[in-house]
Amino acid sequence: MTLTLYGAARSRASMVRWYLEEKAIPYAFVQLDLKSGEHRHEPFTTINPFGKVPALVDDALASPDGGPLKLFESGAILFHLAEHYGEEFDPQEPGGAEAAAARRSLTVQWLLFANASLGPAMFQLEAQPDEFARQLATVDGLLAAGPHLLAGVWGDPGWGAADCVLQSYLAYIPLFCPQVDLSPYPAVQAAIEATRNRPTYQKAMGVA
Ligand SMILES: N[C@@H](CCC(=O)N[C@@H](CS)C(=O)NCC(=O)O)C(=O)O
């Protein structure tokens, strides 16, 4: 089995890479040069026709064209990894199949929230500052309850794709929106600091 992740510096590929590193899942990494535009041409566009990173090739599964499975969209890639390699939805764990099904659905919820709500609110901060502040306040309250989003009735499954995507977007705030005052959100601040201190995150970001 070979997983090949295609990414670039300062891109969302870092969140996928962080997941792979944190879960010690073996993978090959192909760094594309966005400045030269190699992501907009073949061969990369045979993997992601939209010419964006991250993209993943998983040769353990087949795609409809008969070749190895090719995936784009960071959320879809994280979900695929959580499902097939991260052992996040194991029916043998406490809670059995019911807990595994609940965790799977909640993981999809957080992946979509981060990519479809939090990310857009962050990147359109000037247009809707109140929306971003509201989301951060809610996230802060949830994080204050504990570091793992899916901890609860079935016990604590530990760090997973839901945490990875949320913490990755939060850690982008000081990089992409340094003007945001995080002092009203102490749990968000603590999560960002904890994320930045992880050696696996530093490796994924290319700073270690
Ligand atoms: N929604 C996509 C966004 C992908 C995306 O916009 N990737 C950026 C890097 S973070 C990219 O490839 N930019 C290069 C370009 O648009 O030319 C995802 O989450 O994977």
The ligand as an SDF file (V2000), in Angstrom:
LIG
                    3D

 20 19  0  0  0  0  0  0  0  0999 V2000
  -11.4050   23.3700   -0.6380 N   0  0  0  0  0  0  0  0  0  0  0  0
  -10.1160   22.9310   -1.0910 C   0  0  0  0  0  0  0  0  0  0  0  0
   -9.2500   24.1420   -1.3230 C   0  0  0  0  0  0  0  0  0  0  0  0
   -8.0140   23.7970   -2.1300 C   0  0  0  0  0  0  0  0  0  0  0  0
   -7.1830   25.0360   -2.3860 C   0  0  0  0  0  0  0  0  0  0  0  0
   -7.7040   26.1530   -2.6000 O   0  0  0  0  0  0  0  0  0  0  0  0
   -5.8630   24.8610   -2.3600 N   0  0  0  0  0  0  0  0  0  0  0  0
   -4.9540   25.9520   -2.5750 C   0  0  0  0  0  0  0  0  0  0  0  0
   -3.8120   25.8770   -1.5600 C   0  0  0  0  0  0  0  0  0  0  0  0
   -4.4250   25.9840    0.1040 S   0  0  0  0  0  0  0  0  0  0  0  0
   -4.3400   25.8540   -3.9720 C   0  0  0  0  0  0  0  0  0  0  0  0
   -4.1360   24.7720   -4.4780 O   0  0  0  0  0  0  0  0  0  0  0  0
   -4.0090   27.0170   -4.5600 N   0  0  0  0  0  0  0  0  0  0  0  0
   -3.3330   27.0630   -5.8070 C   0  0  0  0  0  0  0  0  0  0  0  0
   -4.1390   27.7390   -6.8700 C   0  0  0  0  0  0  0  0  0  0  0  0
   -5.3330   27.9930   -6.6670 O   0  0  0  0  0  0  0  0  0  0  0  0
   -3.5670   28.0010   -7.9230 O   0  0  0  0  0  0  0  0  0  0  0  0
   -9.4980   21.9770   -0.0490 C   0  0  0  0  0  0  0  0  0  0  0  0
   -9.8460   22.1020    1.1300 O   0  0  0  0  0  0  0  0  0  0  0  0
   -8.6990   21.1010   -0.4250 O   0  0  0  0  0  0  0  0  0  0  0  0
  1  2  1  0
  2  3  1  0
  2 18  1  0
  3  4  1  0
  4  5  1  0
  5  6  2  0
  5  7  1  0
  7  8  1  0
  8  9  1  0
  8 11  1  0
  9 10  1  0
 11 12  2  0
 11 13  1  0
 13 14  1  0
 14 15  1  0
 15 16  2  0
 15 17  1  0
 18 19  2  0
 18 20  1  0
M  END
$$$$
